[in-house]
Structure formats: structure tokens, C-alpha cells
Amino acid sequence: MNMSCEDIVADCLKRFASSLVVSCQPVPDGPLDHPDQVVGFALAALASGGRGLRIEGLDNLKAVRAATDAPIIGLIKRDLDTSPVRITPFIDDVVALAEAGADIIAFDATDRVRPTAVADLCAAVHAHGKLAMADISNIAEARAAVELGVDVVGTTMSGYTGGPEQIDPDFQLLSAAVRLGRPVIAEGRIRVPEQAAEAIRLGAHGVVVGSAITRPEHITQWFAEAIDGARQSTARPALAFDLGGTKTLVALVDGDRVIATAERATRRELDPDGWCDAIAELAAPWQGRFGVVGGAVTGIVDKGRWTALNPGTLAVAAGYPLADALASRLGQPVTLCNDAQAAAWGEFRFGAGTGEDMVFVTVSTGIGGGAVIGGRLLVGRGGLAGSVGGLRATAPDGSLVAFETLASGSFIAEAAPKGQAAPAVFAAAGRGEPWAEAIVDRSADVVARLCGNLQLLFDPAVIVVGGGVGLASGYRERLVARLADLPPHLKPEIRAAALGKTAGVIGVADLARRTS
């Protein structure tokens, strides 16, 4: 029975629905740029789970067509003096691709100076009984192509029509194009399996992967550059700082070793510019000695911008451009992280939670936290992950307040007579003074309850407790005692932080090396 044009289209698209399409396009004039090599790539891709192919050039297309009946997206690339359009720019190219055996013919459908109108290319593809695929760079071009009747839209040209080339796939364009109602093939800068999977989750009909599979030259370069960058970043110590509500610590860090430190009290009356100036002054004697820069700060960090989570610790207006402010003073890019998240990473990499699923709780001027699960530091969509001090607890008067309001160093100082700071309260508790023991006990009651809740949330192997209060004499023992009656499967293992006050700088130094 003869199939209608609509049936042919549906059958071809169905064969690679929600599947991988491998672009077998060697580096031009490279050692693998030969039809025999392209056939080898194509057959290997199909044998390993690929369901379709994207093939450039007539000789390559003919050779692959003779070796397989898998769906093939065909195209021809030309470098023209009169137009930036390279992919299948002429009607004659469409005719040649159709005769060579392409099932789908891809052409550049961008809104640029071009030798042939998109409408004419689309009509020529259909006239030869093939499916038309419009390679577009933005949603306006996708809409225009759909109105012309193309069968497939590809995000191929996103990021390649001017301006700096993007690093990541254009998932925003993919999502918008899917809503137009035509099958959309995600293509462009998809280099790891997680990106391909995300494209399918966003509604892509298929995912084209090219360089990451069939261009060993590019893959080798990616690895070589990453190794070279790691070698350069580790050749010299990292400069790391920890800006908190009580102190500002700047250090030179080599792995888990702190080579040198400079510290001063954080002047809360200053603004963020003043705190940046202080960091630059502390780091000035080491200028030229460090390779990368990392910074840990109290509050929320999102894309280099800093916002106070508890203005009582440090009052920071929302969205202060901390990364840029420090980069201008220190002369190089700065990797930023919340201070408790940085300390969590430090303890995971080099301290009390090495290699284990862990949650870190710092009890200091405020209370913060961070979690490392499955070897990954949880940061969250906007940098909030691990902000345990903001969880709500019931105050003695029945109101709901943040945990840190009931247990932090600030709480201890406010509860003490004559405004004594937390160290003085702990000293008095060590001497057995009832008033001081009562204050410390109230703090430990709250933090123990917090740790029990965190065990239920994350089920970590260990909860590491740090910070000036958390590491004070007898505090961990109080926590352990309050959790002693829990069943074994609900009882957290409480360990004291091993890196002390340097956990944050050690952690963020390691993160800076990993992101450099």
C-alpha cells in the first residue's frame, strides 16, 4: 500500500522520536575527513543507541546512505563571499541532497542576508518529497519557518549569528520553540549526557550531538585545556577570604594547608564597599603570590551578587555586585560562596566529613549550614540551600522565630547579664555558674532539635558542627546528650569540625580551583 506524504513524514520522525541523533561531521581537512571514516562513525553511533544521523556533504551522505537505512538529516556547507549563510544555501544543494538519499534536508533559516529565500528552500525540499528542517537562531525565525510549513525546527544556529559564542545549550529557545507545535530538534553545544536528557525533558523531538561524539580533535582539546587550567590554578596558592559578622579572615591556601593568614574584626558600621576595601588591604602583601581567588560571605550569593539573609549579622542591600567589586580591587575573577556552604565543602574535602554524605551546621554570630550529598555541594536555585538558621522554631512566648534567634552567639550575648559576649558566657559556664549554664543549655536544646530535623531531611552519615559557639568547650557534648534517647536510625552522629575557623577559606579555595 502506498503511503501518503503525511504518513512518510510521520514515519520518519517517529523513528527517532525522543532519541539521539549523531552528527557525523569531521573537522574539515582533518585526518578523519573521509567518507569511509564518516561511515564508521555513523555505524558505531547507530550500534550504540543513536536513532538518526546528521551528515554533511554529498560524498559522505551517499556513502552513509549505502550503509544504513536509518533516518538521515542531510546538509551541505558552503563558505560564501556574499552571505554569512553556510548551511544548504542554494536550491541546487537541496536537489543534490534529495538525490543522494537524505530523508530530512536541513537549511539555514536565519534572518540574514542570504542567496535564497527560506520559503524557496522549503518549497524545493517538499517538491522532492523530503522533510524540511529549518536551522534557526531565535524564536522569531522559528515562528517564521513554521508559518512557511517546515516539518522540523532545529536550534542549531543559536549563538552562531554574531556576538560571543555561548557556552551552554540554549534551553530557553528550545522551550519556546516547542510551544509552536512543530517537532523541535535540540542542537548546539550539547556536550554531556545530562544536557541531552534535559533537552528531552523540555520537549525536544530529538537531540543532535556532534563534536562531543565524532570530533576527537575537539574532545581532546577540551580535556587538554581543562588539565592545563587545573595545572596553572594549582601551581600557586589560592587567595581566600571569609567575611562574617564578627571577623574578616584572608588567607593563602594550598590544598588543605593554610600558608598565611591576616585577620581583623568586621566593622559592621561600614557598607559593602568598605568591607571590600578591607579585604583588598589584608590581601595586598600577597599580591602576585596567588593563582585563584575565592570568597565566603555570610548571607546569600547568587551569580556573584550578595544579599543579606539576616540583616542583623551584616546589613547588605539586595543584589550587591560583590564578585565585580572584589575583582576590580584584586585584579582577577572571584569565586563566591555562602560561608557555611564553603565550610561544609572544606569539611567534606579535608575535615571531619571527608568523603561522606554530610550536613554542616555552624553556630556562631548567627547559624548557617551546608550539605554535601553524593559528593556535590547543594547550593540551590538562588544560593539558599543549607540556610538552616532561618528555619522556624517556637519561641518561649509561642511565636515562630528563626532558629538562630534562639541559639546563636547573638542570642547568648543578648541573654547574658551586662551584655557579656558568648566567650565570656562559656567561660562562666565552665566555672559552673548556673546563669551561664542555663543560657548555654537553652542554645544546645535548640541546636540539638535542629540536628534531629536535619537527620530526617538528609539522612547524612554525619552532622559536623562548627563555629565559635559550636566548637566551644562542652557544646558538642551537650548536643550528643540531648540526642541520646533517639532510636539509632534517627540519631545523628555529631562530629566537631576539624578545620576550625579556617574551614570556610579552605573550602572556598578548593571551589575556586575547581571553577577556574
C-alpha positions in Angstrom: 0.0 0.0 0.0 1.3 3.4 -1.0 2.0 5.8 1.9 0.8 9.4 1.8 3.2 12.3 2.2 1.8 12.8 5.7 2.5 9.1 6.5 6.0 9.3 5.2 6.7 12.4 7.4 5.2 10.8 10.4 7.1 7.5 9.9 10.4 9.2 9.5 10.0 11.4 12.6 8.7 8.5 14.6 11.9 6.5 14.0 14.0 8.9 16.1 11.3 10.4 18.5 12.8 11.3 21.9 16.1 9.9 20.8 19.7 10.7 20.0 20.8 11.9 16.5 24.5 11.8 16.0 26.1 14.5 13.8 28.9 12.7 11.9 30.8 15.8 10.7 34.6 15.5 11.0 36.8 18.6 11.3 37.2 19.8 7.8 40.5 18.7 6.2 41.3 16.7 9.4 42.6 13.2 9.5 39.1 11.8 9.8 37.6 13.9 7.0 36.9 11.0 4.6 33.6 9.1 3.6 35.0 5.8 5.0 35.6 7.4 8.4 32.2 9.1 8.4 30.5 5.7 7.7 32.5 4.2 10.6 31.3 6.9 12.9 27.7 6.6 11.7 27.6 2.8 12.1 29.2 3.0 15.5 26.7 5.6 16.6 23.7 3.6 15.5 25.1 0.4 17.1 25.4 2.3 20.4 21.9 3.7 20.7 21.7 6.5 18.1 18.5 6.5 16.2 19.3 9.1 13.5 22.2 10.8 11.8 23.1 14.3 10.6 25.5 14.1 7.6 27.2 17.0 5.8 28.5 16.7 2.2 27.3 14.7 -0.8 30.1 12.1 -0.8 29.6 11.4 2.9 25.9 11.3 2.5 26.0 8.8 -0.4 28.4 6.6 1.5 26.4 6.5 4.7 23.1 6.0 2.8 24.6 2.9 1.2 25.5 1.5 4.6 22.2 2.1 6.6 18.5 2.9 6.2 18.5 5.0 9.4 16.9 8.5 9.1 19.5 11.0 7.8 19.4 14.7 8.1 21.5 15.9 5.1 23.1 19.3 4.6 25.8 21.0 2.5 28.1 23.7 3.9 29.5 26.4 1.8 31.6 29.5 2.6 30.2 32.4 0.6 31.7 35.8 0.0 28.2 37.5 -0.3 26.4 35.9 2.6 27.1 34.5 6.1 24.6 31.7 5.4 26.6 28.4 5.2 24.1 25.5 5.6 22.4 24.4 2.3 22.2 27.9 0.8 21.1 27.0 -2.8 18.2 25.2 -4.4 20.7 23.1 -6.3 22.0 21.9 -2.9 18.5 20.8 -2.0 18.2 18.8 -5.2 21.5 17.2 -4.8 20.8 16.2 -1.2 17.5 14.7 -2.1 19.0 12.6 -4.9 21.8 11.5 -2.6 19.3 9.9 -0.1 18.7 12.4 2.7 15.4 11.9 4.5 15.4 15.4 6.0 17.1 18.4 4.4 18.4 21.0 6.8 19.0 24.6 5.7 19.9 27.8 7.5 16.6 29.7 8.2 18.1 32.7 9.9 17.1 36.3 9.2 20.3 37.4 7.5 21.5 38.4 4.0 21.1 35.2 2.0 21.3 33.9 -1.5 18.0 32.1 -1.5 14.8 32.9 0.4 13.8 30.5 3.2 10.4 30.0 1.5 12.0 28.9 -1.7 14.3 26.4 0.0 11.4 24.9 2.0 9.3 24.6 -1.2 12.2 22.9 -3.0 12.6 20.3 -0.2 8.9 19.5 -0.3 8.9 19.3 -4.1 11.4 16.5 -3.9 9.4 14.6 -1.3 11.7 15.3 1.6 11.2 16.8 5.1 12.3 20.4 5.6 14.3 21.3 8.7 14.8 25.0 9.5 18.0 25.7 11.5 17.2 28.9 13.4 18.8 31.1 16.0 15.9 32.8 17.7 12.2 32.3 18.3 11.1 34.9 15.6 12.9 32.8 13.0 11.3 29.7 14.3 7.8 31.3 14.0 8.5 32.4 10.5 9.7 29.0 9.5 6.7 27.3 11.0 4.4 29.7 9.1 6.2 28.6 5.8 5.4 25.0 6.6 8.7 23.5 7.6 8.4 20.0 9.1 11.1 20.3 11.8 12.8 23.2 13.6 16.4 22.9 14.8 18.0 25.2 17.4 21.3 24.7 15.5 22.2 28.4 14.9 21.6 29.8 18.4 24.7 31.6 19.4 26.3 31.4 15.9 24.9 34.5 14.2 27.0 37.2 15.9 28.4 38.2 19.3 30.2 36.0 21.7 29.6 32.3 21.4 27.6 30.9 24.3 28.9 28.0 26.4 25.7 26.2 27.3 22.8 24.9 25.2 20.0 27.4 24.5 17.3 25.7 26.5 15.2 28.9 26.7 14.9 28.9 22.9 14.2 25.2 22.9 11.3 25.6 25.3 9.8 28.5 23.4 10.1 26.7 20.0 8.5 23.5 21.4 5.4 25.6 22.1 5.0 26.4 18.4 3.7 22.9 17.8 6.3 21.6 15.3 8.9 18.9 16.2 12.0 20.6 17.5 15.5 19.1 17.4 17.8 20.4 20.1 21.3 21.1 18.7 24.2 23.2 19.6 26.8 22.9 22.5 25.2 19.7 23.9 28.3 18.1 25.3 27.3 15.9 28.3 24.5 13.4 28.8 22.8 15.5 31.4 22.2 18.3 28.8 20.8 15.8 26.3 18.4 14.4 28.9 17.3 18.0 29.9 16.5 18.7 26.2 14.2 15.7 26.1 12.5 16.7 29.3 11.9 20.2 27.8 10.1 18.6 24.9 12.7 18.1 22.2 11.7 15.6 19.5 15.3 14.6 19.2 18.8 15.7 20.3 21.7 16.2 17.9 25.1 15.7 19.4 28.1 16.2 17.2 31.5 17.3 18.5 31.3 15.5 21.8 30.9 12.2 19.9 32.5 12.5 16.4 35.3 15.1 16.7 38.2 13.7 18.7 40.1 16.9 18.0 37.6 19.0 19.9 37.2 16.4 22.7 40.9 16.2 23.2 41.2 20.0 23.3 38.6 20.2 26.0 40.4 17.7 28.2 43.8 19.3 27.5 42.6 22.8 28.3 40.9 21.6 31.5 44.1 19.9 32.6 46.2 22.9 31.7 43.9 25.2 33.6 44.0 22.9 36.6 47.8 22.8 36.5 48.0 26.6 36.3 45.4 27.1 39.1 47.2 24.7 41.5 50.7 26.0 40.7 50.3 28.8 43.2 48.2 29.1 46.4 44.7 30.4 46.3 43.7 33.6 47.9 40.6 33.0 50.0 38.6 35.2 52.4 35.8 34.6 54.9 33.7 37.7 55.6 31.4 37.2 58.6 29.6 39.3 61.1 32.4 39.1 63.7 35.6 38.8 61.7 37.2 39.1 58.3 39.8 36.4 57.6 42.0 36.4 54.5 44.4 33.5 53.8 46.7 31.9 51.3 45.6 28.3 50.9 47.4 25.4 49.3 45.1 22.3 49.3 44.2 21.7 53.0 47.1 23.8 54.2 46.7 27.4 55.3 50.1 29.1 54.5 49.4 32.5 55.9 46.5 34.5 57.4 45.5 38.1 58.0 42.5 38.9 60.2 40.6 41.9 61.6 37.3 42.5 63.2 34.5 43.2 60.8 33.3 46.8 61.2 29.6 46.5 60.9 29.1 50.2 60.6 30.8 50.1 57.1 29.0 49.3 53.9 29.9 46.5 51.4 32.4 48.8 49.6 34.2 49.3 52.9 34.3 45.6 53.6 35.7 45.0 50.1 38.4 47.7 50.7 39.3 45.9 54.0 39.7 42.5 52.2 41.9 44.2 49.5 44.0 45.8 52.2 44.5 42.5 54.0 45.4 40.7 50.7 47.7 43.5 49.4 51.0 42.0 50.9 50.4 38.8 48.9 49.7 40.4 45.5 51.3 38.2 42.8 51.6 35.1 45.0 48.1 33.6 44.4 46.6 31.8 41.4 42.8 32.0 42.0 40.6 33.9 44.4 37.6 32.5 46.4 35.4 34.3 48.9 33.0 33.1 51.5 30.4 35.5 52.9 27.5 35.4 55.3 24.2 35.7 53.5 23.0 34.7 50.1 25.3 34.5 47.0 23.7 34.2 43.6 25.6 34.7 40.3 28.2 36.9 42.0 25.6 39.1 43.8 25.3 39.3 47.6 22.1 39.7 49.7 21.7 39.6 53.4 19.8 36.7 54.8 19.8 38.1 58.3 20.5 41.8 58.2 21.3 41.6 61.9 24.5 39.8 61.0 25.6 42.2 58.2 23.2 44.6 56.6 23.7 44.2 52.9 21.3 45.7 50.3 19.8 43.1 47.9 22.0 42.2 44.9 25.3 43.9 45.8 27.7 43.1 42.9 30.3 41.6 45.2 32.2 39.5 42.6 32.7 42.5 40.4 33.6 44.8 43.3 36.3 42.4 44.5 37.6 41.6 41.1 38.3 45.2 40.4 40.2 45.5 43.6 42.1 42.2 43.4 42.8 42.2 39.7 41.2 38.8 38.8 37.9 36.9 38.9 36.5 35.9 42.3 34.5 32.7 43.0 31.9 33.3 45.7 30.0 31.1 48.1 28.0 31.4 51.3 30.3 31.0 54.2 28.6 27.9 55.7 28.4 26.2 52.3 32.1 26.9 51.9 32.9 25.5 55.3 30.7 22.4 54.5 32.8 21.8 51.4 36.0 22.3 53.3 35.0 19.7 56.0 33.8 17.3 53.2 37.1 17.6 51.3 39.6 17.8 54.1 38.0 17.7 57.5 35.5 15.8 59.7 33.2 14.7 56.9 35.8 13.6 54.4 34.2 11.6 51.6 30.8 11.1 53.4 27.3 12.5 52.9 27.3 15.2 55.5 25.5 18.3 56.8 27.5 21.1 58.3 26.0 23.4 60.9 27.9 26.5 62.1 26.8 28.1 65.3 28.5 31.4 65.5 27.2 35.0 65.5 24.3 33.5 63.5 23.6 30.0 62.5 24.2 28.7 59.0 24.7 25.4 57.2 25.6 23.5 54.1 25.0 20.0 52.8 27.2 17.8 50.6 25.2 14.8 49.3 26.6 12.4 46.7 29.8 14.3 46.5 28.0 17.5 45.5 27.6 20.7 47.4 24.0 21.7 47.5 23.7 25.4 46.5 20.1 25.7 45.3 18.4 27.8 42.7 19.3 31.1 44.3 22.0 30.2 46.7 19.8 29.4 49.7 20.4 25.7 50.2 21.6 24.9 53.7 20.4 28.2 55.3 19.3 26.2 58.4 19.4 29.2 60.7 16.4 30.6 59.0 14.2 27.6 59.8 11.4 28.4 62.2 11.2 27.3 65.8 8.8 28.2 68.6 9.9 30.9 71.0 9.1 30.8 74.7 6.2 33.2 74.1 4.7 30.9 71.5 5.7 32.9 68.4 7.6 31.4 65.5 11.1 32.8 65.1 14.3 31.7 63.3 16.4 29.0 64.9 19.3 31.4 65.1 17.3 33.8 67.1 17.0 31.2 69.9 20.5 29.7 69.8 23.3 31.7 68.1 26.1 33.7 69.6 23.9 36.8 69.3 21.2 35.1 71.3 23.8 34.1 74.0 25.1 37.6 74.3 21.6 39.1 74.5 20.6 36.7 77.2 23.7 37.3 79.3 23.7 39.9 82.0 25.6 43.1 81.4 25.9 42.3 77.6 28.6 39.8 78.0 29.8 38.2 74.7 29.4 34.5 74.1 33.0 33.6 75.1 32.5 35.1 78.5 29.3 33.2 78.9 31.0 29.9 78.1 33.8 30.8 80.5 31.3 31.3 83.2 29.5 28.1 82.3 32.9 26.3 82.6 33.2 27.7 86.1 29.8 26.2 86.9 27.8 29.4 87.2 24.1 28.5 87.0 23.0 31.5 84.9 25.6 30.8 82.2 24.9 27.1 82.1 21.2 27.8 81.7 21.9 30.1 78.7 24.2 27.6 77.0 21.8 24.8 77.7 18.9 26.7 76.0 21.1 27.2 72.9 22.1 23.5 72.9 18.4 22.4 73.2 17.5 24.3 70.1 20.5 23.2 68.0 20.0 19.6 69.0 16.4 19.8 67.8 17.7 21.3 64.6 20.2 18.5 64.1 17.5 15.9 64.6 15.4 17.6 61.9 18.4 17.7 59.6 18.9 14.0 60.1 15.3 13.4 58.9 15.7 15.7 55.9 19.0 14.5 54.5 19.8 11.2 56.4 23.6 12.1 56.2 26.3 9.9 57.6 27.4 12.7 59.9 26.5 16.2 61.0 29.5 18.3 61.5 29.2 21.2 63.9 31.5 24.2 63.8 31.6 27.9 64.5 32.7 29.8 67.6 29.7 28.6 69.7 29.6 25.1 68.1 33.2 24.4 68.9 33.1 26.0 72.4 34.2 23.7 75.2 31.4 21.3 76.2 28.9 22.3 73.5 29.1 19.2 71.3 28.8 17.1 74.4 25.6 18.9 75.2 24.2 18.2 71.8 25.1 14.5 72.0 23.4 14.2 75.4 20.2 15.7 74.2 20.0 13.3 71.2 21.0 10.2 73.1 17.4 8.9 73.6 16.6 8.9 69.8 16.3 5.5 68.1 19.6 4.5 66.3 18.1 5.1 62.8 17.1 8.7 63.8 20.1 9.6 65.9 22.6 11.8 64.0 26.3 11.3 64.5 27.6 14.7 65.7 31.3 15.5 65.0 33.2 18.6 65.8 34.5 20.5 62.8 38.2 19.6 62.2 39.2 22.7 60.3 38.1 25.2 62.9 37.8 28.8 61.7 39.7 28.0 58.5 37.1 25.7 57.2 35.5 28.4 55.0 38.7 29.6 53.4 39.9 26.1 52.8 36.6 25.1 51.3 36.1 28.2 49.0 39.8 27.9 47.9 39.1 24.4 46.7 35.9 25.5 45.0 37.7 28.4 43.3 40.3 26.0 41.8 37.5 23.7 40.5 35.7 26.6 38.8 38.8 28.4 37.4 
